[in-house]
Each structure stands twice: as structure tokens, then as C-alpha cells.
Amino acid sequence: MAAPLKVGVAGLGTVGAALIAQVARQREALAVRCGRAIDIVAVSARSRAKDRGIDIKKMKWVKDPVELAREPGIDVFVELIGGAGEPARAAVEAALASGKSVVTANKALLARHGVKLADVAERSHVALNFEAAVGGVIPIVKTLREGMAGNSFERIYGILNGTCNYILTRMEEDKLPFAECLKEAQRLGYAEADPSFDIEDHDTAQKLAILASLAFGTKVDQSAIYVEGISSITPADLWAAGELGYRVKLLGVAVRTPKGIEQRVHPTMVPKSSSIAQVMGVTNAVTIDAADIDPLTLVGPGAGGAATASAVLCDIGDIARGVRTAPFGRPAGRLTDVRKAPMQRHEGGYYIRLIARDKPGTAATIAKRLAEQDISLESIVQRHDPAHLGRDTQAGSVPVILITYATSEDAVRKALAAVGRDRVISGHPQVIRLEKN
Ligand SMILES: NC(=O)c1ccc[n+]([C@@H]2O[C@H](COP(=O)([O-])OP(=O)(O)OC[C@H]3O[C@@H](n4cnc5c(N)ncnc54)[C@H](OP(=O)(O)O)[C@@H]3O)[C@@H](O)[C@H]2O)c1
């Protein structure tokens, strides 16, 4: 058997501690599967004294993660500190530059510096693996990079943030307002202490930027993504969606269009019959649309120490076996620039909820403004929901829910601006984009 693979781990929090426990538990099986043992020989974290429930007595303690990254006694550096800044960035760069393969779960780092780090890894002829950065235990990086390397991708979309999916699930099932569900998610430890990262939804955007790069060969660029969070969604929207055969999910979508690769994160109506609509609670899912095959959906736990650690361990296993692939599936120098998709040119179906003044001529005025923009309607619902979830509805007004056939964002915005000027509605119209399955 070949010599053991010597691993240094920086970061012993939720994921790092679970990784150390898993490697200890699986030692024999890993050695058989990989053809060599995997030994964690050195570690780094902020506090040496903290009880982490793991045995690190035989491992070398290195105070500075950058120093650990350069440690001559290790073959692989595992970064589980997090964040796009220091010390994670400097440590990963130092490890790659000194000829050590790197495994990381750090989506923020990859979204910001992924292309540069991939370039350093390629020049050093080492691996940069990051399966755990997107979708937890779901092997989506490997699927796009290796498992489906022969396919031409048309669209990738998914539920990439468990917290948002948990909140939407609770709002739908128990008809609770957004703020209440968010508080519950925080209480249960799902949401970050600063929830804006989850709900506004930079977390999904970072993951989508990585997936888009793997699928379409674009440079990882979070700033090219249109982002809209879920805080404006109400139980009334979820009820209306259900009545019309849809469910609302926060999706990250990257799609090939004649104008280029459109990348967007926003609340989305998906048909209730679709695979992605079945995914409830903190679970993640990714659907892949590739030419000539039916879409396939991967579903699984998107976070948590054990789930994330198992993805990290899979990446370490590849290095132990001597498998090395270009980090983004092609040389970093061949990744193309991506421009931010102009959302006003986005085309698709729309859900629109208006609070219409209950007076003669209102329906005709709304219909006229939509027709002026060539917007055709698939369905119209004009009634109060039974539970009066639309608490924004005042006396003398009635909710009107419209589902359009495919149209452009520009047309929808212009029609709604005209309806607003006509003074036949109160409040702001709610607009949710539809995604076909
Ligand atoms: N948690 C999840 O479910 C999950 C899922 C997918 C991906 N990830 C990613 O996995 C990575 C780790 O996440 P986590 O949840 O395990 O984080 P965490 O629980 O906050 O752990 C972070 C670890 O990094 C150490 N650390 C922080 N600053 C340091 C510094 N300056 N020098 C040395 N060590 C430092 C901390 O040390 P102390 O313990 O001594 O404070 C801690 O052990 C992140 O990139 C995250 O995005 C996490």
C-alpha cells in the first residue's frame, strides 16, 4: 500500500470537528477504498483549549493557518475556516503555491477568488477541490465537472439555501408570516446570526456563481448575478400559488439564452408536480437540464457538520487516489467573462398579485394595460383567500391574481406602472417569476 496521505486541517468548528470524527471512524474503510491511509497530522483553529468532542492529541497544533498551509509535513491542506478574507484566502493561496493540494468548503472564497486560485492550482499541478461548497452532501460539483463532462448544459437551477426553503415551507404549511418563520429558523440554529446573508440571498448567489462556472465555462463572478430575496413573500402568495398549481421556492437559476448565460436568484413559482417543488424544509436540490436527456434532480442535506464533512472527505479521497481535474472543469485561462443579465429582457411566465379597487371598470383597465404590452393570461383568480391571508387587503378592494404566458420582464413592469397610474389598485403589485420544469 502507498504511503499515507498526510492532511492538515485549518478550522475545527462545525465542519472541521465532524471531519476529524469521520476520518477516525472510517480509517480502515478509507484506506481500502483509496489504496492508502488518510492521516490528519496537523490542525489549526483559534482556541487550542476549546473542547470540541474530538481527539486531536496526536496531531500537531499550528497556531497560524497560513503556517499550517506551508507545513512541509503535509500533502493536503483542508481549509474549513470560512470567509473570503484572511486568513482563509492567504492560507489557501500559500498551500497551492507551495505545491499542496487544497480541499475547501468555502463558497465565499471561491465566489470571490475562485478563478485566481484555480490558476495557481493549475500552475502548481495540484488539486483544488470544493465539493462541500455547494449543496452540502449533494455531489453536484463532481456531477457537473466529471459525471456529466460529456453533456452540453442548458440550464441548472436549484434550492441552494436550506434556511430560505425552511422559511417558505413553514409559511406555506402553517400560514405563518415571514418574520415569524425567520425567528424560528434562527432559534433552531438554521439561519445565520445576521440573516440578511441567507434571505437577501448572497449565499445562493455565491453557490450559483460556482455552478454556472462549472456548467457553462464562465468565470466565477457573483456580481453578474441578479439577486432578489424572499422577504416580500406573504402567506397569501403561497396560498394563491397552491390554488393555481404552483409552489414558491427561492431558486438560483443559470440558463443559456441567445443573449448569453443568464444568472439569477429570486423567489420562483414552480409547478407543484415538479421534482424541485417536492423539496421541503432545510433540504437542498439541484436540477440539471442538458441537451438530449430528460432533466435530472439531485436532492439531499445541504448543510450540517456531518453532511458537509462527508463531501470534504470525498474530495480528500480523490487526492489520495491521485485524481486531479481542473477545478472548474476546464483550464482557468479558458473560462469566459460573464456579463450581468439584463433582467428587463428576461422572458418567462409571471405571477402577479394586485389589490384591485372594487369598482366598475377596474378589470377592464387592468386587461387593457396588459394587452397594450402583448401580455396574454393563462389564468385569473379574483377572490379573497379563505384564511384572509392577504392582510394588506382593505375594505372595498379585492385581490386579483394573474398568471401570464411567456412575456418579458420589461412588458410586465411597463403594464404594472400604467395600472398604477390608472389608480385602480392599492399598494405595490407582487410579481413572482415562473420557472418551467
Ligand atoms: N456549517 C455548515 O453546515 C456548512 C455547510 C457548507 C459549507 N460550510 C462552510 O464550511 C466552512 C466552515 O464552516 P463551519 O460552519 O465549520 O464554521 P465554524 O463552525 O464557524 O468554524 C470555523 C473554524 O475556523 C476557526 N477559525 C476562525 N478564524 C480563525 C483564524 N483566524 N485562525 C484559525 N482558525 C480560525 C475557528 O476556530 P475556533 O473554533 O477556535 O473559534 C473554528 O474552528 C465555511 O467556509 C462554511 O461556509 C459550512
The ligand as an ORCA input file, in Angstrom:
! r2SCAN-3c Opt
* xyz 0 1
  N     -21.694     24.534      8.793
  C     -22.228     24.082      7.677
  O     -23.280     23.431      7.674
  C     -21.533     24.345      6.366
  C     -22.116     23.842      5.181
  C     -21.462     24.033      3.971
  C     -20.282     24.744      3.938
  N     -19.763     25.257      5.108
  C     -18.527     26.009      5.016
  O     -17.532     25.350      5.794
  C     -16.618     26.309      6.317
  C     -16.538     26.127      7.839
  O     -17.846     26.328      8.376
  P     -18.207     25.963      9.896
  O     -19.687     26.007      9.971
  O     -17.485     24.756     10.304
  O     -17.601     27.244     10.650
  P     -17.368     27.425     12.209
  O     -18.140     26.414     12.999
  O     -17.563     28.872     12.495
  O     -15.818     27.067     12.377
  C     -14.804     27.912     11.938
  C     -13.483     27.410     12.481
  O     -12.441     28.261     11.995
  C     -11.608     28.632     13.076
  N     -11.078     29.966     12.828
  C     -11.738     31.113     12.648
  N     -10.900     32.122     12.471
  C      -9.665     31.598     12.549
  C      -8.354     32.141     12.477
  N      -8.162     33.444     12.276
  N      -7.309     31.295     12.608
  C      -7.507     29.972     12.820
  N      -8.719     29.407     12.890
  C      -9.767     30.215     12.765
  C     -12.480     28.612     14.309
  O     -11.680     28.441     15.456
  P     -12.307     28.354     16.950
  O     -13.183     27.113     16.949
  O     -11.144     28.194     17.837
  O     -13.086     29.599     17.139
  C     -13.389     27.419     14.005
  O     -12.797     26.242     14.466
  C     -17.144     27.681      5.860
  O     -16.490     28.057      4.688
  C     -18.608     27.417      5.576
  O     -19.164     28.292      4.620
  C     -20.360     25.060      6.300
*
